[in-house]
Structure formats: C-alpha cells, structure tokens
Amino acid sequence: MRLFSHLSRTPRRVINFGRPLSPLRPADRELPDWMQARVPSIRASLERARALPSGGWYVVDASRRISARPSFYWVDGHEVVAWRSAGRVLLAPNSCPHMGAPLSAGRSERGELVCPWHGLRLGEPGHGQWKLYAAHDDGILRERPACC
C-alpha cells in the first residue's frame, strides 16, 4: 500500500471558462492621476460633500421605507425608533422614559410618538433624558427594485 498515492498522479489539466482577461498595462505607460483630474468636477463634488453633515453617521434604512409609522432598528447596539414627521426623518431611543415600553409598537400623531402603554407623547422637545438623535436624510440610499 502506498501512502499519498494521489500525489504521484500526473497533474490535472486546467480548463479556463469565458474569455481571457485583458493583459495589464505596464505602470510606466499609465497617465498620472493629476493629468486625468477634472478640476471643476472635483470642486463641485467637494462643495456637495462639505454641505453634508459629517462624522459618525450610520445608515438606518432606505429613505422611502421610513414612514410616519414608527419602525424599530438596531443601530450600533442601541434600540432606535425611526419615523417621519412633516417630511423629516426623526430618530430616538426606542424605550419610553416612563416605563420602558417599546415606542416602535406605538403610533405617531402630529409628529410625536405616542407610547403604546400609557399614551405619553414624545417629540422634539424631548422628555427628561429622552431626546431625539441627530438624523440626516440625504435621500441617496434607495431601496433596490424587487426584480433584482
């Protein structure tokens, strides 16, 4: 009996599928990045980026999926409720400051969340330690069509 008999066999043929990859161009023949730059386009992109809020933002959901009805999300290990009021996206802690009820199980009326247990209304002014989180709806993230 021979150990590792599979190693003594002739090598297998490699079969490539599809068309071959195009050869890589040598690096010395490529144009430097600064020659490809379009200064007006870069300047316009920079101004758009500077106009947006920056630092520590998380994507919650596609813009059109957030409606007036409160929705539950986990964001960075925290329970968050999101809803829309007057076209703005609002985010806040999901637990009611009174008894800890899940606010995502409640409803929204005139831009305020209504606690499902006791009817406490919570909105922009906050309530004690309960405050809205900063939110920015840039409208860039769109839901993928069902077909794809």
NORRARA-V51710 format. One record per pair of residues at least 12 apart in sequence whose C-alpha atoms are under 10 Angstrom apart, sorted by the first residue. I is the first residue (numbers start at 0). J is the second residue. If there is no record, write none. Layout:
i=I j=J
i=I j=J
This chain:
i=51 j=135
i=51 j=137
i=52 j=133
i=52 j=134
i=52 j=135
i=52 j=137
i=53 j=135
i=56 j=133
i=56 j=134
i=56 j=135
i=57 j=74
i=57 j=75
i=57 j=134
i=57 j=135
i=58 j=74
i=58 j=134
i=58 j=135
i=58 j=136
i=58 j=140
i=59 j=71
i=59 j=72
i=59 j=73
i=59 j=74
i=59 j=79
i=59 j=81
i=59 j=90
i=59 j=134
i=59 j=136
i=59 j=140
i=60 j=72
i=60 j=81
i=60 j=136
i=60 j=140
i=60 j=141
i=60 j=142
i=61 j=136
i=61 j=138
i=61 j=139
i=61 j=140
i=61 j=141
i=61 j=142
i=61 j=143
i=62 j=83
i=62 j=88
i=62 j=136
i=62 j=137
i=62 j=138
i=62 j=139
i=62 j=140
i=62 j=141
i=62 j=142
i=63 j=83
i=63 j=138
i=63 j=140
i=63 j=141
i=63 j=142
i=64 j=82
i=64 j=83
i=64 j=141
i=64 j=142
i=65 j=81
i=65 j=82
i=65 j=83
i=65 j=87
i=65 j=88
i=65 j=89
i=66 j=81
i=66 j=82
i=66 j=83
i=66 j=84
i=66 j=86
i=66 j=87
i=66 j=88
i=67 j=81
i=67 j=82
i=67 j=83
i=67 j=84
i=67 j=85
i=67 j=86
i=67 j=87
i=67 j=88
i=67 j=89
i=67 j=106
i=67 j=107
i=67 j=108
i=67 j=109
i=67 j=110
i=67 j=111
i=67 j=112
i=68 j=80
i=68 j=81
i=68 j=82
i=68 j=83
i=68 j=84
i=68 j=103
i=68 j=104
i=68 j=105
i=68 j=106
i=68 j=107
i=68 j=108
i=68 j=112
i=69 j=81
i=69 j=82
i=69 j=83
i=69 j=89
i=69 j=90
i=69 j=93
i=69 j=102
i=69 j=103
i=69 j=104
i=69 j=105
i=69 j=106
i=69 j=107
i=69 j=112
i=69 j=113
i=70 j=82
i=70 j=83
i=70 j=90
i=70 j=93
i=70 j=102
i=70 j=103
i=70 j=104
i=70 j=105
i=70 j=106
i=71 j=90
i=71 j=92
i=71 j=93
i=71 j=101
i=71 j=102
i=71 j=103
i=71 j=104
i=72 j=90
i=72 j=92
i=72 j=93
i=72 j=103
i=73 j=93
i=77 j=92
i=77 j=93
i=78 j=91
i=78 j=92
i=78 j=93
i=78 j=94
i=78 j=101
i=78 j=103
i=79 j=91
i=79 j=92
i=79 j=93
i=79 j=94
i=79 j=101
i=79 j=102
i=79 j=103
i=79 j=131
i=79 j=132
i=80 j=92
i=80 j=93
i=80 j=94
i=80 j=101
i=80 j=102
i=80 j=103
i=80 j=104
i=80 j=112
i=80 j=131
i=80 j=132
i=81 j=93
i=81 j=102
i=81 j=103
i=81 j=112
i=81 j=131
i=81 j=132
i=81 j=134
i=82 j=103
i=82 j=106
i=82 j=107
i=82 j=110
i=82 j=111
i=82 j=112
i=83 j=107
i=83 j=110
i=83 j=111
i=84 j=107
i=84 j=108
i=84 j=109
i=84 j=110
i=84 j=111
i=84 j=122
i=85 j=109
i=85 j=110
i=86 j=110
i=86 j=136
i=87 j=110
i=87 j=134
i=87 j=135
i=87 j=136
i=88 j=133
i=88 j=134
i=88 j=135
i=88 j=136
i=89 j=110
i=89 j=111
i=89 j=122
i=89 j=123
i=89 j=131
i=89 j=132
i=89 j=133
i=89 j=134
i=89 j=135
i=89 j=136
i=90 j=130
i=90 j=131
i=90 j=132
i=90 j=133
i=90 j=134
i=90 j=135
i=91 j=112
i=91 j=121
i=91 j=122
i=91 j=123
i=91 j=125
i=91 j=129
i=91 j=130
i=91 j=131
i=91 j=132
i=91 j=133
i=91 j=134
i=92 j=129
i=92 j=130
i=92 j=131
i=92 j=132
i=93 j=129
i=94 j=114
i=94 j=129
i=95 j=112
i=95 j=113
i=95 j=114
i=95 j=115
i=95 j=116
i=95 j=117
i=95 j=119
i=95 j=120
i=95 j=121
i=95 j=126
i=95 j=129
i=96 j=114
i=96 j=119
i=96 j=121
i=96 j=125
i=96 j=126
i=96 j=127
i=96 j=128
i=96 j=129
i=96 j=130
i=97 j=114
i=97 j=116
i=97 j=117
i=97 j=119
i=97 j=126
i=97 j=127
i=97 j=129
i=98 j=114
i=98 j=116
i=98 j=117
i=99 j=114
i=99 j=116
i=100 j=114
i=100 j=115
i=100 j=116
i=100 j=117
i=101 j=114
i=101 j=115
i=101 j=116
i=102 j=114
i=102 j=115
i=102 j=116
i=102 j=119
i=102 j=121
i=103 j=115
i=104 j=116
i=105 j=118
i=106 j=118
i=106 j=120
i=107 j=120
i=107 j=121
i=107 j=122
i=108 j=120
i=108 j=121
i=108 j=122
i=109 j=122
i=110 j=122
i=110 j=123
i=111 j=123
i=111 j=124
i=111 j=125
